[in-house]
Amino acid sequence: MAKKKKEKQDGFFKEILGEIGGSIIFEVVWNIIMFIPRVIIRLISTLW
């Protein structure tokens, strides 16, 4: 019974770690996607 509890805890922590990792990757990708249009707009406004 103690072994089953330990396995469940490991799965819980791995699941949370996976969620955090996924959200960090999503944030990085989202920030890059939002950064590109800003750069293009600044480039256009600087050239004109």
N, C-alpha and C positions, 0 to 999 in steps of 0.2 A: 504494500500500500504506500509506503514512504517513497518507493522508487517511482510509482505512478505520479505522485505529487510533484516530484522533482522534474520529471519529464514534462509535465504540464507547465511548470514554471519556466523551463527553458524555452518551450514553444511560445509562451506568452511574451517573454523578453525578446525572442527572435522576431516575433510578429511586430512588436513595437519598434524595434530597431529597423526593420524593413519599411515600416510606415514612415519613420523619420527620414530614412535614406531616400525613399521615393519622393517625399515632399521637398527635400533639399534639392534633388535633381530637377524637380518641376520648377522650383523657384529660380534656379540658375537659368534654365532654358527660357522661362518666361521673361526674366530680366534682359536676356540677350535679345529676344524677339522685340521687346519694347524699346531697347536701346537703339536698334538699327534705324527706325524711322526718325528718331530724334537727331541722329547724326546726319541723315540725308537732308532733313529740314534745315539744320544749321549750315550745312555745306551749300545748299541752294541760296539761303539768305546771305551768306558771306560772299558768294559769287555775284549776286545782284546787288 
